[in-house]
Amino acid sequence: MFWSVAADIPMLLAFGPWADWDEVKFYKLYYYCYVLPHSLWMLFLVPARWRLLYALHIIMDVPSHTGEWSVKPLTPVLDWPVPGFYDAWRV
Ligand SMILES: [Zn+2]
């Protein structure tokens, strides 16, 4: 269970759940706590038995994050955001 949400934990620990998310994306810490943990390269750091859970988190985040929150799954090799097709945070 931990590994299915592990990619989001650095962001929550760094900024807390009540952060001003419109402002957070301008901080350098945003890159290390959001962009890098949502990179598929992080799978090499995850224990082998939990990689599928971690990868599923990233795969689910790709279509549900748009605009400046788009996931960059190949960062830091390719800084290419994959635009999602809906924004789960705006209902
Ligand atoms: Zn996430």
PDB file of the backbone (N, CA, C, O) and the ligand in Angstrom, with CONECT records:
HET     ZN  A 101       1
ATOM      1  N   MET A   1       0.826  -1.202   0.000  1.00  0.00           N
ATOM      2  CA  MET A   1       0.000   0.000   0.000  1.00  0.00           C
ATOM      3  C   MET A   1       0.866   1.259   0.000  1.00  0.00           C
ATOM      4  O   MET A   1       0.582   2.210  -0.729  1.00  0.00           O
ATOM      5  N   PHE A   2       1.912   1.266   0.810  1.00  0.00           N
ATOM      6  CA  PHE A   2       2.784   2.440   0.887  1.00  0.00           C
ATOM      7  C   PHE A   2       3.318   2.813  -0.478  1.00  0.00           C
ATOM      8  O   PHE A   2       3.328   3.990  -0.838  1.00  0.00           O
ATOM      9  N   TRP A   3       3.761   1.828  -1.245  1.00  0.00           N
ATOM     10  CA  TRP A   3       4.406   2.118  -2.523  1.00  0.00           C
ATOM     11  C   TRP A   3       3.429   2.624  -3.568  1.00  0.00           C
ATOM     12  O   TRP A   3       3.852   3.213  -4.563  1.00  0.00           O
ATOM     13  N   SER A   4       2.148   2.415  -3.374  1.00  0.00           N
ATOM     14  CA  SER A   4       1.180   2.933  -4.335  1.00  0.00           C
ATOM     15  C   SER A   4       0.976   4.440  -4.188  1.00  0.00           C
ATOM     16  O   SER A   4       0.485   5.085  -5.115  1.00  0.00           O
ATOM     17  N   VAL A   5       1.341   5.011  -3.046  1.00  0.00           N
ATOM     18  CA  VAL A   5       1.216   6.458  -2.841  1.00  0.00           C
ATOM     19  C   VAL A   5       2.574   7.110  -2.592  1.00  0.00           C
ATOM     20  O   VAL A   5       2.654   8.315  -2.350  1.00  0.00           O
ATOM     21  N   ALA A   6       3.627   6.323  -2.651  1.00  0.00           N
ATOM     22  CA  ALA A   6       4.961   6.827  -2.294  1.00  0.00           C
ATOM     23  C   ALA A   6       5.392   8.015  -3.151  1.00  0.00           C
ATOM     24  O   ALA A   6       6.131   8.875  -2.671  1.00  0.00           O
ATOM     25  N   ALA A   7       4.955   8.081  -4.386  1.00  0.00           N
ATOM     26  CA  ALA A   7       5.369   9.186  -5.264  1.00  0.00           C
ATOM     27  C   ALA A   7       4.819  10.531  -4.781  1.00  0.00           C
ATOM     28  O   ALA A   7       5.401  11.573  -5.080  1.00  0.00           O
ATOM     29  N   ASP A   8       3.726  10.523  -4.051  1.00  0.00           N
ATOM     30  CA  ASP A   8       3.125  11.772  -3.568  1.00  0.00           C
ATOM     31  C   ASP A   8       3.601  12.152  -2.174  1.00  0.00           C
ATOM     32  O   ASP A   8       3.383  13.286  -1.747  1.00  0.00           O
ATOM     33  N   ILE A   9       4.231  11.260  -1.467  1.00  0.00           N
ATOM     34  CA  ILE A   9       4.626  11.523  -0.078  1.00  0.00           C
ATOM     35  C   ILE A   9       5.650  12.652   0.047  1.00  0.00           C
ATOM     36  O   ILE A   9       5.502  13.489   0.937  1.00  0.00           O
ATOM     37  N   PRO A  10       6.689  12.719  -0.808  1.00  0.00           N
ATOM     38  CA  PRO A  10       7.640  13.841  -0.659  1.00  0.00           C
ATOM     39  C   PRO A  10       6.962  15.198  -0.766  1.00  0.00           C
ATOM     40  O   PRO A  10       7.321  16.128  -0.044  1.00  0.00           O
ATOM     41  N   MET A  11       6.001  15.319  -1.644  1.00  0.00           N
ATOM     42  CA  MET A  11       5.295  16.599  -1.817  1.00  0.00           C
ATOM     43  C   MET A  11       4.490  16.939  -0.561  1.00  0.00           C
ATOM     44  O   MET A  11       4.473  18.090  -0.124  1.00  0.00           O
ATOM     45  N   LEU A  12       3.834  15.948   0.010  1.00  0.00           N
ATOM     46  CA  LEU A  12       3.047  16.199   1.219  1.00  0.00           C
ATOM     47  C   LEU A  12       3.947  16.527   2.402  1.00  0.00           C
ATOM     48  O   LEU A  12       3.611  17.388   3.216  1.00  0.00           O
ATOM     49  N   LEU A  13       5.082  15.852   2.504  1.00  0.00           N
ATOM     50  CA  LEU A  13       5.990  16.115   3.611  1.00  0.00           C
ATOM     51  C   LEU A  13       6.632  17.496   3.475  1.00  0.00           C
ATOM     52  O   LEU A  13       6.847  18.180   4.476  1.00  0.00           O
ATOM     53  N   ALA A  14       6.935  17.904   2.258  1.00  0.00           N
ATOM     54  CA  ALA A  14       7.613  19.179   2.045  1.00  0.00           C
ATOM     55  C   ALA A  14       6.671  20.368   2.214  1.00  0.00           C
ATOM     56  O   ALA A  14       7.064  21.394   2.768  1.00  0.00           O
ATOM     57  N   PHE A  15       5.446  20.239   1.747  1.00  0.00           N
ATOM     58  CA  PHE A  15       4.561  21.395   1.721  1.00  0.00           C
ATOM     59  C   PHE A  15       3.307  21.229   2.573  1.00  0.00           C
ATOM     60  O   PHE A  15       2.651  22.218   2.900  1.00  0.00           O
ATOM     61  N   GLY A  16       2.969  20.005   2.933  1.00  0.00           N
ATOM     62  CA  GLY A  16       1.767  19.788   3.726  1.00  0.00           C
ATOM     63  C   GLY A  16       0.534  19.781   2.850  1.00  0.00           C
ATOM     64  O   GLY A  16       0.544  20.340   1.754  1.00  0.00           O
ATOM     65  N   PRO A  17      -0.531  19.151   3.326  1.00  0.00           N
ATOM     66  CA  PRO A  17      -1.738  19.028   2.497  1.00  0.00           C
ATOM     67  C   PRO A  17      -2.472  20.347   2.265  1.00  0.00           C
ATOM     68  O   PRO A  17      -3.294  20.440   1.354  1.00  0.00           O
ATOM     69  N   TRP A  18      -2.185  21.372   3.080  1.00  0.00           N
ATOM     70  CA  TRP A  18      -2.909  22.636   2.941  1.00  0.00           C
ATOM     71  C   TRP A  18      -2.064  23.711   2.277  1.00  0.00           C
ATOM     72  O   TRP A  18      -2.315  24.901   2.466  1.00  0.00           O
ATOM     73  N   ALA A  19      -1.076  23.309   1.508  1.00  0.00           N
ATOM     74  CA  ALA A  19      -0.202  24.270   0.838  1.00  0.00           C
ATOM     75  C   ALA A  19      -0.970  25.024  -0.243  1.00  0.00           C
ATOM     76  O   ALA A  19      -2.007  24.569  -0.727  1.00  0.00           O
ATOM     77  N   ASP A  20      -0.444  26.166  -0.602  1.00  0.00           N
ATOM     78  CA  ASP A  20      -0.990  26.934  -1.713  1.00  0.00           C
ATOM     79  C   ASP A  20      -0.399  26.339  -2.992  1.00  0.00           C
ATOM     80  O   ASP A  20       0.707  26.699  -3.396  1.00  0.00           O
ATOM     81  N   TRP A  21      -1.136  25.431  -3.620  1.00  0.00           N
ATOM     82  CA  TRP A  21      -0.598  24.645  -4.734  1.00  0.00           C
ATOM     83  C   TRP A  21      -0.296  25.507  -5.952  1.00  0.00           C
ATOM     84  O   TRP A  21       0.546  25.143  -6.772  1.00  0.00           O
ATOM     85  N   ASP A  22      -0.969  26.639  -6.080  1.00  0.00           N
ATOM     86  CA  ASP A  22      -0.648  27.528  -7.203  1.00  0.00           C
ATOM     87  C   ASP A  22       0.724  28.163  -7.021  1.00  0.00           C
ATOM     88  O   ASP A  22       1.372  28.534  -7.999  1.00  0.00           O
ATOM     89  N   GLU A  23       1.164  28.287  -5.785  1.00  0.00           N
ATOM     90  CA  GLU A  23       2.459  28.893  -5.505  1.00  0.00           C
ATOM     91  C   GLU A  23       3.572  27.849  -5.449  1.00  0.00           C
ATOM     92  O   GLU A  23       4.717  28.136  -5.801  1.00  0.00           O
ATOM     93  N   VAL A  24       3.239  26.661  -5.016  1.00  0.00           N
ATOM     94  CA  VAL A  24       4.235  25.599  -4.817  1.00  0.00           C
ATOM     95  C   VAL A  24       4.995  25.281  -6.090  1.00  0.00           C
ATOM     96  O   VAL A  24       6.191  24.992  -6.034  1.00  0.00           O
ATOM     97  N   LYS A  25       4.340  25.326  -7.223  1.00  0.00           N
ATOM     98  CA  LYS A  25       4.981  24.923  -8.477  1.00  0.00           C
ATOM     99  C   LYS A  25       6.122  25.843  -8.892  1.00  0.00           C
ATOM    100  O   LYS A  25       6.881  25.519  -9.805  1.00  0.00           O
ATOM    101  N   PHE A  26       6.247  26.992  -8.225  1.00  0.00           N
ATOM    102  CA  PHE A  26       7.340  27.900  -8.536  1.00  0.00           C
ATOM    103  C   PHE A  26       8.575  27.641  -7.669  1.00  0.00           C
ATOM    104  O   PHE A  26       9.633  28.222  -7.912  1.00  0.00           O
ATOM    105  N   TYR A  27       8.450  26.790  -6.678  1.00  0.00           N
ATOM    106  CA  TYR A  27       9.583  26.478  -5.808  1.00  0.00           C
ATOM    107  C   TYR A  27      10.461  25.411  -6.460  1.00  0.00           C
ATOM    108  O   TYR A  27       9.972  24.533  -7.170  1.00  0.00           O
ATOM    109  N   LYS A  28      11.785  25.506  -6.201  1.00  0.00           N
ATOM    110  CA  LYS A  28      12.703  24.480  -6.708  1.00  0.00           C
ATOM    111  C   LYS A  28      12.405  23.128  -6.067  1.00  0.00           C
ATOM    112  O   LYS A  28      12.592  22.083  -6.690  1.00  0.00           O
ATOM    113  N   LEU A  29      11.943  23.157  -4.825  1.00  0.00           N
ATOM    114  CA  LEU A  29      11.608  21.927  -4.117  1.00  0.00           C
ATOM    115  C   LEU A  29      10.500  21.153  -4.836  1.00  0.00           C
ATOM    116  O   LEU A  29      10.403  19.933  -4.700  1.00  0.00           O
ATOM    117  N   TYR A  30       9.681  21.853  -5.587  1.00  0.00           N
ATOM    118  CA  TYR A  30       8.609  21.212  -6.358  1.00  0.00           C
ATOM    119  C   TYR A  30       9.193  20.185  -7.324  1.00  0.00           C
ATOM    120  O   TYR A  30       8.629  19.107  -7.511  1.00  0.00           O
ATOM    121  N   TYR A  31      10.321  20.524  -7.933  1.00  0.00           N
ATOM    122  CA  TYR A  31      10.947  19.605  -8.885  1.00  0.00           C
ATOM    123  C   TYR A  31      11.389  18.319  -8.177  1.00  0.00           C
ATOM    124  O   TYR A  31      11.165  17.215  -8.674  1.00  0.00           O
ATOM    125  N   TYR A  32      12.019  18.482  -7.015  1.00  0.00           N
ATOM    126  CA  TYR A  32      12.552  17.314  -6.306  1.00  0.00           C
ATOM    127  C   TYR A  32      11.465  16.517  -5.593  1.00  0.00           C
ATOM    128  O   TYR A  32      11.620  15.315  -5.377  1.00  0.00           O
ATOM    129  N   CYS A  33      10.384  17.167  -5.230  1.00  0.00           N
ATOM    130  CA  CYS A  33       9.345  16.488  -4.457  1.00  0.00           C
ATOM    131  C   CYS A  33       8.144  16.058  -5.294  1.00  0.00           C
ATOM    132  O   CYS A  33       7.353  15.232  -4.840  1.00  0.00           O
ATOM    133  N   TYR A  34       7.987  16.592  -6.495  1.00  0.00           N
ATOM    134  CA  TYR A  34       6.854  16.180  -7.334  1.00  0.00           C
ATOM    135  C   TYR A  34       7.303  15.616  -8.678  1.00  0.00           C
ATOM    136  O   TYR A  34       6.906  14.514  -9.058  1.00  0.00           O
ATOM    137  N   VAL A  35       8.128  16.369  -9.393  1.00  0.00           N
ATOM    138  CA  VAL A  35       8.497  15.951 -10.750  1.00  0.00           C
ATOM    139  C   VAL A  35       9.360  14.689 -10.709  1.00  0.00           C
ATOM    140  O   VAL A  35       9.053  13.710 -11.389  1.00  0.00           O
ATOM    141  N   LEU A  36      10.416  14.701  -9.931  1.00  0.00           N
ATOM    142  CA  LEU A  36      11.302  13.529  -9.882  1.00  0.00           C
ATOM    143  C   LEU A  36      10.618  12.267  -9.341  1.00  0.00           C
ATOM    144  O   LEU A  36      10.781  11.204  -9.940  1.00  0.00           O
ATOM    145  N   PRO A  37       9.866  12.333  -8.244  1.00  0.00           N
ATOM    146  CA  PRO A  37       9.198  11.103  -7.782  1.00  0.00           C
ATOM    147  C   PRO A  37       8.187  10.545  -8.785  1.00  0.00           C
ATOM    148  O   PRO A  37       7.851   9.363  -8.720  1.00  0.00           O
ATOM    149  N   HIS A  38       7.695  11.373  -9.712  1.00  0.00           N
ATOM    150  CA  HIS A  38       6.760  10.880 -10.711  1.00  0.00           C
ATOM    151  C   HIS A  38       7.465  10.491 -12.009  1.00  0.00           C
ATOM    152  O   HIS A  38       6.828  10.366 -13.055  1.00  0.00           O
ATOM    153  N   SER A  39       8.768  10.303 -11.934  1.00  0.00           N
ATOM    154  CA  SER A  39       9.534   9.845 -13.085  1.00  0.00           C
ATOM    155  C   SER A  39       9.646   8.323 -13.042  1.00  0.00           C
ATOM    156  O   SER A  39       9.813   7.732 -11.975  1.00  0.00           O
ATOM    157  N   LEU A  40       9.553   7.713 -14.185  1.00  0.00           N
ATOM    158  CA  LEU A  40       9.664   6.254 -14.245  1.00  0.00           C
ATOM    159  C   LEU A  40      11.063   5.781 -13.870  1.00  0.00           C
ATOM    160  O   LEU A  40      11.257   4.615 -13.524  1.00  0.00           O
ATOM    161  N   TRP A  41      12.041   6.690 -13.939  1.00  0.00           N
ATOM    162  CA  TRP A  41      13.404   6.314 -13.543  1.00  0.00           C
ATOM    163  C   TRP A  41      13.484   5.993 -12.058  1.00  0.00           C
ATOM    164  O   TRP A  41      14.388   5.280 -11.623  1.00  0.00           O
ATOM    165  N   MET A  42      12.549   6.510 -11.284  1.00  0.00           N
ATOM    166  CA  MET A  42      12.534   6.230  -9.848  1.00  0.00           C
ATOM    167  C   MET A  42      12.255   4.760  -9.572  1.00  0.00           C
ATOM    168  O   MET A  42      12.503   4.273  -8.469  1.00  0.00           O
ATOM    169  N   LEU A  43      11.740   4.056 -10.574  1.00  0.00           N
ATOM    170  CA  LEU A  43      11.445   2.631 -10.375  1.00  0.00           C
ATOM    171  C   LEU A  43      12.699   1.846 -10.026  1.00  0.00           C
ATOM    172  O   LEU A  43      12.624   0.794  -9.390  1.00  0.00           O
ATOM    173  N   PHE A  44      13.854   2.359 -10.444  1.00  0.00           N
ATOM    174  CA  PHE A  44      15.099   1.660 -10.113  1.00  0.00           C
ATOM    175  C   PHE A  44      15.422   1.750  -8.623  1.00  0.00           C
ATOM    176  O   PHE A  44      16.202   0.949  -8.109  1.00  0.00           O
ATOM    177  N   LEU A  45      14.835   2.711  -7.938  1.00  0.00           N
ATOM    178  CA  LEU A  45      15.081   2.883  -6.506  1.00  0.00           C
ATOM    179  C   LEU A  45      14.048   2.159  -5.649  1.00  0.00           C
ATOM    180  O   LEU A  45      14.219   2.017  -4.438  1.00  0.00           O
ATOM    181  N   VAL A  46      12.986   1.711  -6.286  1.00  0.00           N
ATOM    182  CA  VAL A  46      11.911   1.030  -5.556  1.00  0.00           C
ATOM    183  C   VAL A  46      12.226  -0.459  -5.499  1.00  0.00           C
ATOM    184  O   VAL A  46      12.653  -1.031  -6.502  1.00  0.00           O
ATOM    185  N   PRO A  47      12.026  -1.099  -4.350  1.00  0.00           N
ATOM    186  CA  PRO A  47      12.246  -2.554  -4.276  1.00  0.00           C
ATOM    187  C   PRO A  47      11.445  -3.286  -5.362  1.00  0.00           C
ATOM    188  O   PRO A  47      10.299  -2.935  -5.644  1.00  0.00           O
ATOM    189  N   ALA A  48      12.056  -4.291  -5.956  1.00  0.00           N
ATOM    190  CA  ALA A  48      11.491  -4.968  -7.127  1.00  0.00           C
ATOM    191  C   ALA A  48      10.066  -5.443  -6.895  1.00  0.00           C
ATOM    192  O   ALA A  48       9.235  -5.337  -7.797  1.00  0.00           O
ATOM    193  N   ARG A  49       9.768  -5.951  -5.738  1.00  0.00           N
ATOM    194  CA  ARG A  49       8.433  -6.515  -5.504  1.00  0.00           C
ATOM    195  C   ARG A  49       7.354  -5.442  -5.445  1.00  0.00           C
ATOM    196  O   ARG A  49       6.169  -5.764  -5.541  1.00  0.00           O
ATOM    197  N   TRP A  50       7.743  -4.140  -5.286  1.00  0.00           N
ATOM    198  CA  TRP A  50       6.770  -3.058  -5.174  1.00  0.00           C
ATOM    199  C   TRP A  50       6.762  -2.153  -6.393  1.00  0.00           C
ATOM    200  O   TRP A  50       6.025  -1.167  -6.421  1.00  0.00           O
ATOM    201  N   ARG A  51       7.557  -2.460  -7.390  1.00  0.00           N
ATOM    202  CA  ARG A  51       7.655  -1.591  -8.569  1.00  0.00           C
ATOM    203  C   ARG A  51       6.333  -1.448  -9.307  1.00  0.00           C
ATOM    204  O   ARG A  51       6.020  -0.365  -9.803  1.00  0.00           O
ATOM    205  N   LEU A  52       5.563  -2.502  -9.386  1.00  0.00           N
ATOM    206  CA  LEU A  52       4.295  -2.439 -10.113  1.00  0.00           C
ATOM    207  C   LEU A  52       3.352  -1.427  -9.461  1.00  0.00           C
ATOM    208  O   LEU A  52       2.685  -0.661 -10.155  1.00  0.00           O
ATOM    209  N   LEU A  53       3.299  -1.425  -8.131  1.00  0.00           N
ATOM    210  CA  LEU A  53       2.434  -0.462  -7.440  1.00  0.00           C
ATOM    211  C   LEU A  53       2.883   0.967  -7.717  1.00  0.00           C
ATOM    212  O   LEU A  53       2.065   1.845  -7.990  1.00  0.00           O
ATOM    213  N   TYR A  54       4.190   1.190  -7.643  1.00  0.00           N
ATOM    214  CA  TYR A  54       4.728   2.536  -7.894  1.00  0.00           C
ATOM    215  C   TYR A  54       4.451   2.950  -9.333  1.00  0.00           C
ATOM    216  O   TYR A  54       4.047   4.085  -9.584  1.00  0.00           O
ATOM    217  N   ALA A  55       4.664   2.045 -10.274  1.00  0.00           N
ATOM    218  CA  ALA A  55       4.429   2.354 -11.686  1.00  0.00           C
ATOM    219  C   ALA A  55       2.953   2.633 -11.947  1.00  0.00           C
ATOM    220  O   ALA A  55       2.624   3.520 -12.734  1.00  0.00           O
ATOM    221  N   LEU A  56       2.071   1.897 -11.306  1.00  0.00           N
ATOM    222  CA  LEU A  56       0.634   2.129 -11.491  1.00  0.00           C
ATOM    223  C   LEU A  56       0.233   3.525 -11.023  1.00  0.00           C
ATOM    224  O   LEU A  56      -0.633   4.159 -11.625  1.00  0.00           O
ATOM    225  N   HIS A  57       0.858   4.000  -9.957  1.00  0.00           N
ATOM    226  CA  HIS A  57       0.576   5.360  -9.494  1.00  0.00           C
ATOM    227  C   HIS A  57       0.920   6.375 -10.583  1.00  0.00           C
ATOM    228  O   HIS A  57       0.135   7.274 -10.885  1.00  0.00           O
ATOM    229  N   ILE A  58       2.107   6.212 -11.164  1.00  0.00           N
ATOM    230  CA  ILE A  58       2.527   7.149 -12.209  1.00  0.00           C
ATOM    231  C   ILE A  58       1.614   7.021 -13.423  1.00  0.00           C
ATOM    232  O   ILE A  58       1.221   8.029 -14.010  1.00  0.00           O
ATOM    233  N   ILE A  59       1.280   5.814 -13.795  1.00  0.00           N
ATOM    234  CA  ILE A  59       0.420   5.595 -14.960  1.00  0.00           C
ATOM    235  C   ILE A  59      -0.965   6.204 -14.736  1.00  0.00           C
ATOM    236  O   ILE A  59      -1.564   6.744 -15.665  1.00  0.00           O
ATOM    237  N   MET A  60      -1.469   6.118 -13.515  1.00  0.00           N
ATOM    238  CA  MET A  60      -2.775   6.723 -13.209  1.00  0.00           C
ATOM    239  C   MET A  60      -2.689   8.252 -13.161  1.00  0.00           C
ATOM    240  O   MET A  60      -3.658   8.939 -13.487  1.00  0.00           O
ATOM    241  N   ASP A  61      -1.537   8.782 -12.758  1.00  0.00           N
ATOM    242  CA  ASP A  61      -1.377  10.234 -12.681  1.00  0.00           C
ATOM    243  C   ASP A  61      -1.256  10.881 -14.059  1.00  0.00           C
ATOM    244  O   ASP A  61      -1.629  12.043 -14.225  1.00  0.00           O
ATOM    245  N   VAL A  62      -0.748  10.161 -15.034  1.00  0.00           N
ATOM    246  CA  VAL A  62      -0.537  10.753 -16.370  1.00  0.00           C
ATOM    247  C   VAL A  62      -1.848  11.283 -16.960  1.00  0.00           C
ATOM    248  O   VAL A  62      -1.880  12.451 -17.346  1.00  0.00           O
ATOM    249  N   PRO A  63      -2.913  10.517 -17.055  1.00  0.00           N
ATOM    250  CA  PRO A  63      -4.134  11.077 -17.655  1.00  0.00           C
ATOM    251  C   PRO A  63      -4.883  12.037 -16.742  1.00  0.00           C
ATOM    252  O   PRO A  63      -5.714  12.811 -17.215  1.00  0.00           O
ATOM    253  N   SER A  64      -4.605  12.000 -15.440  1.00  0.00           N
ATOM    254  CA  SER A  64      -5.400  12.807 -14.512  1.00  0.00           C
ATOM    255  C   SER A  64      -4.713  14.103 -14.093  1.00  0.00           C
ATOM    256  O   SER A  64      -5.225  14.814 -13.229  1.00  0.00           O
ATOM    257  N   HIS A  65      -3.571  14.421 -14.682  1.00  0.00           N
ATOM    258  CA  HIS A  65      -2.874  15.666 -14.354  1.00  0.00           C
ATOM    259  C   HIS A  65      -2.625  16.432 -15.647  1.00  0.00           C
ATOM    260  O   HIS A  65      -1.990  15.925 -16.572  1.00  0.00           O
ATOM    261  N   THR A  66      -3.126  17.642 -15.697  1.00  0.00           N
ATOM    262  CA  THR A  66      -2.993  18.451 -16.906  1.00  0.00           C
ATOM    263  C   THR A  66      -2.271  19.758 -16.603  1.00  0.00           C
ATOM    264  O   THR A  66      -2.036  20.104 -15.445  1.00  0.00           O
ATOM    265  N   GLY A  67      -1.928  20.469 -17.661  1.00  0.00           N
ATOM    266  CA  GLY A  67      -1.307  21.780 -17.513  1.00  0.00           C
ATOM    267  C   GLY A  67       0.025  21.704 -16.788  1.00  0.00           C
ATOM    268  O   GLY A  67       0.846  20.828 -17.060  1.00  0.00           O
ATOM    269  N   GLU A  68       0.232  22.640 -15.851  1.00  0.00           N
ATOM    270  CA  GLU A  68       1.496  22.685 -15.129  1.00  0.00           C
ATOM    271  C   GLU A  68       1.697  21.492 -14.219  1.00  0.00           C
ATOM    272  O   GLU A  68       2.807  21.276 -13.733  1.00  0.00           O
ATOM    273  N   TRP A  69       0.654  20.707 -13.973  1.00  0.00           N
ATOM    274  CA  TRP A  69       0.761  19.521 -13.133  1.00  0.00           C
ATOM    275  C   TRP A  69       0.948  18.256 -13.963  1.00  0.00           C
ATOM    276  O   TRP A  69       0.913  17.150 -13.423  1.00  0.00           O
ATOM    277  N   SER A  70       1.147  18.409 -15.271  1.00  0.00           N
ATOM    278  CA  SER A  70       1.366  17.234 -16.110  1.00  0.00           C
ATOM    279  C   SER A  70       2.584  16.460 -15.630  1.00  0.00           C
ATOM    280  O   SER A  70       3.595  17.040 -15.234  1.00  0.00           O
ATOM    281  N   VAL A  71       2.465  15.154 -15.672  1.00  0.00           N
ATOM    282  CA  VAL A  71       3.557  14.277 -15.235  1.00  0.00           C
ATOM    283  C   VAL A  71       4.613  14.234 -16.332  1.00  0.00           C
ATOM    284  O   VAL A  71       4.292  14.206 -17.521  1.00  0.00           O
ATOM    285  N   LYS A  72       5.878  14.231 -15.915  1.00  0.00           N
ATOM    286  CA  LYS A  72       6.994  14.115 -16.839  1.00  0.00           C
ATOM    287  C   LYS A  72       7.668  12.773 -16.561  1.00  0.00           C
ATOM    288  O   LYS A  72       8.651  12.716 -15.824  1.00  0.00           O
ATOM    289  N   PRO A  73       7.149  11.700 -17.143  1.00  0.00           N
ATOM    290  CA  PRO A  73       7.608  10.364 -16.747  1.00  0.00           C
ATOM    291  C   PRO A  73       9.046  10.036 -17.127  1.00  0.00           C
ATOM    292  O   PRO A  73       9.600   9.069 -16.606  1.00  0.00           O
ATOM    293  N   LEU A  74       9.661  10.793 -18.001  1.00  0.00           N
ATOM    294  CA  LEU A  74      11.036  10.483 -18.391  1.00  0.00           C
ATOM    295  C   LEU A  74      12.042  11.499 -17.854  1.00  0.00           C
ATOM    296  O   LEU A  74      13.214  11.459 -18.227  1.00  0.00           O
ATOM    297  N   THR A  75      11.608  12.395 -16.998  1.00  0.00           N
ATOM    298  CA  THR A  75      12.525  13.349 -16.347  1.00  0.00           C
ATOM    299  C   THR A  75      13.559  12.577 -15.542  1.00  0.00           C
ATOM    300  O   THR A  75      13.176  11.576 -14.937  1.00  0.00           O
ATOM    301  N   PRO A  76      14.791  12.937 -15.480  1.00  0.00           N
ATOM    302  CA  PRO A  76      15.438  14.118 -16.028  1.00  0.00           C
ATOM    303  C   PRO A  76      16.044  13.912 -17.416  1.00  0.00           C
ATOM    304  O   PRO A  76      16.667  14.834 -17.943  1.00  0.00           O
ATOM    305  N   VAL A  77      15.886  12.753 -18.016  1.00  0.00           N
ATOM    306  CA  VAL A  77      16.467  12.513 -19.344  1.00  0.00           C
ATOM    307  C   VAL A  77      15.718  13.341 -20.393  1.00  0.00           C
ATOM    308  O   VAL A  77      16.336  14.054 -21.184  1.00  0.00           O
ATOM    309  N   LEU A  78      14.398  13.244 -20.396  1.00  0.00           N
ATOM    310  CA  LEU A  78      13.563  14.036 -21.295  1.00  0.00           C
ATOM    311  C   LEU A  78      12.591  14.842 -20.435  1.00  0.00           C
ATOM    312  O   LEU A  78      11.774  14.264 -19.717  1.00  0.00           O
ATOM    313  N   ASP A  79      12.671  16.147 -20.501  1.00  0.00           N
ATOM    314  CA  ASP A  79      11.804  17.007 -19.716  1.00  0.00           C
ATOM    315  C   ASP A  79      10.522  17.293 -20.501  1.00  0.00           C
ATOM    316  O   ASP A  79      10.197  18.443 -20.799  1.00  0.00           O
ATOM    317  N   TRP A  80       9.812  16.223 -20.823  1.00  0.00           N
ATOM    318  CA  TRP A  80       8.657  16.304 -21.692  1.00  0.00           C
ATOM    319  C   TRP A  80       7.393  15.977 -20.903  1.00  0.00           C
ATOM    320  O   TRP A  80       7.191  14.825 -20.518  1.00  0.00           O
ATOM    321  N   PRO A  81       6.527  16.982 -20.651  1.00  0.00           N
ATOM    322  CA  PRO A  81       5.295  16.700 -19.915  1.00  0.00           C
ATOM    323  C   PRO A  81       4.264  16.001 -20.807  1.00  0.00           C
ATOM    324  O   PRO A  81       4.053  16.390 -21.956  1.00  0.00           O
ATOM    325  N   VAL A  82       3.641  14.985 -20.269  1.00  0.00           N
ATOM    326  CA  VAL A  82       2.585  14.284 -20.987  1.00  0.00           C
ATOM    327  C   VAL A  82       1.260  14.910 -20.570  1.00  0.00           C
ATOM    328  O   VAL A  82       0.859  14.786 -19.413  1.00  0.00           O
ATOM    329  N   PRO A  83       0.574  15.582 -21.494  1.00  0.00           N
ATOM    330  CA  PRO A  83      -0.679  16.244 -21.105  1.00  0.00           C
ATOM    331  C   PRO A  83      -1.770  15.220 -20.810  1.00  0.00           C
ATOM    332  O   PRO A  83      -2.032  14.320 -21.609  1.00  0.00           O
ATOM    333  N   GLY A  84      -2.387  15.371 -19.672  1.00  0.00           N
ATOM    334  CA  GLY A  84      -3.500  14.507 -19.322  1.00  0.00           C
ATOM    335  C   GLY A  84      -4.765  14.944 -20.040  1.00  0.00           C
ATOM    336  O   GLY A  84      -4.797  16.023 -20.632  1.00  0.00           O
ATOM    337  N   PHE A  85      -5.799  14.131 -19.998  1.00  0.00           N
ATOM    338  CA  PHE A  85      -7.029  14.512 -20.698  1.00  0.00           C
ATOM    339  C   PHE A  85      -8.147  14.918 -19.755  1.00  0.00           C
ATOM    340  O   PHE A  85      -9.233  15.287 -20.202  1.00  0.00           O
ATOM    341  N   TYR A  86      -7.895  14.854 -18.464  1.00  0.00           N
ATOM    342  CA  TYR A  86      -8.852  15.434 -17.521  1.00  0.00           C
ATOM    343  C   TYR A  86      -8.099  15.812 -16.252  1.00  0.00           C
ATOM    344  O   TYR A  86      -7.020  15.290 -15.970  1.00  0.00           O
ATOM    345  N   ASP A  87      -8.681  16.715 -15.509  1.00  0.00           N
ATOM    346  CA  ASP A  87      -8.062  17.201 -14.277  1.00  0.00           C
ATOM    347  C   ASP A  87      -8.896  16.697 -13.104  1.00  0.00           C
ATOM    348  O   ASP A  87      -9.999  17.180 -12.847  1.00  0.00           O
ATOM    349  N   ALA A  88      -8.342  15.719 -12.403  1.00  0.00           N
ATOM    350  CA  ALA A  88      -9.079  15.105 -11.301  1.00  0.00           C
ATOM    351  C   ALA A  88      -9.274  16.074 -10.133  1.00  0.00           C
ATOM    352  O   ALA A  88     -10.113  15.837  -9.264  1.00  0.00           O
ATOM    353  N   TRP A  89      -8.505  17.161 -10.109  1.00  0.00           N
ATOM    354  CA  TRP A  89      -8.585  18.091  -8.974  1.00  0.00           C
ATOM    355  C   TRP A  89      -9.645  19.149  -9.176  1.00  0.00           C
ATOM    356  O   TRP A  89     -10.028  19.838  -8.230  1.00  0.00           O
ATOM    357  N   ARG A  90     -10.129  19.287 -10.416  1.00  0.00           N
ATOM    358  CA  ARG A  90     -11.188  20.269 -10.667  1.00  0.00           C
ATOM    359  C   ARG A  90     -12.473  19.513 -10.974  1.00  0.00           C
ATOM    360  O   ARG A  90     -12.567  18.828 -11.993  1.00  0.00           O
ATOM    361  N   VAL A  91     -13.449  19.636 -10.106  1.00  0.00           N
ATOM    362  CA  VAL A  91     -14.716  18.926 -10.328  1.00  0.00           C
ATOM    363  C   VAL A  91     -15.830  19.901 -10.614  1.00  0.00           C
ATOM    364  O   VAL A  91     -16.971  19.490 -10.827  1.00  0.00           O
TER     365      VAL A  91
HETATM  366 ZN    ZN A 101       1.083  11.267  -7.825  1.00  0.00          ZN2+
END
